[in-house]
Amino acid sequence: MSTEKLIVEGQEIALDQDACLCDLADWSEPVARALAAREGIELSAAHWEVLYLLQEFYQQFQLSPANRALVKYVAVNLGKEKGNSLYLNGLFNGMPAKLAARLAGLPKPANCF
């Protein structure tokens, strides 16, 4: 059930009750920037690195990772200095799994409130 719309480059993008994309195919970098702006985040190279990594995780496992899995996956793929909660919390306003998944165009992780 869609509860909200996001207008990006003249296109209407449907969002669910968690402000995640209703259709994962609607994701693009402009959509990610618009979603990030709603959160008061300007996406940097560090953000993009994590967002694209999350999309790889989703393609491999068909789910959005919970926080612990996200931290571990980032550590394995981007290094321990980036694969820690402090780093990811700083990038994603203290909600790395939930917010990063949303910005990457993925569904909310199953165990996030």
C-alpha positions, 0 to 999 in steps of 0.5 A, spaced: 500 500 500 503 506 497 502 512 502 506 517 499 509 520 493 516 523 491 517 527 485 523 526 482 525 529 475 518 530 474 516 523 475 512 520 481 515 515 485 510 511 490 513 510 497 510 505 502 508 506 509 516 506 511 518 511 506 521 505 501 520 505 494 514 501 492 517 498 486 525 497 486 525 499 479 524 506 480 531 507 484 536 511 480 541 516 483 536 522 483 531 518 487 537 516 492 538 524 492 531 526 493 530 520 499 537 523 502 534 530 502 528 528 506 533 525 511 537 532 511 543 528 508 547 530 502 550 524 499 558 523 499 562 518 495 562 514 502 554 514 502 554 511 495 560 506 496 555 503 501 549 504 497 551 500 491 554 495 496 547 494 499 544 493 492 550 487 491 548 484 498 540 485 496 542 481 489 546 476 492 541 474 498 534 477 496 533 481 502 536 488 506 541 486 511 539 488 519 545 492 522 549 486 524 549 483 517 550 490 514 556 492 519 560 485 517 558 485 510 561 492 509 567 490 513 569 484 509 568 488 502 570 495 504 575 494 510 574 494 517 575 502 518 568 502 514 565 496 517 564 499 524 557 501 527 560 508 529 562 509 521 555 507 519 551 511 524 555 517 522 553 516 515 546 514 516 543 518 522 544 513 527 540 508 523 544 505 518 541 498 516 534 502 515 536 508 512 541 506 508 536 500 505 531 506 504 536 510 500 539 504 496 532 503 494 531 496 498 525 494 502 526 496 510 530 490 513 525 485 516 527 486 523 528 494 523 522 497 527 
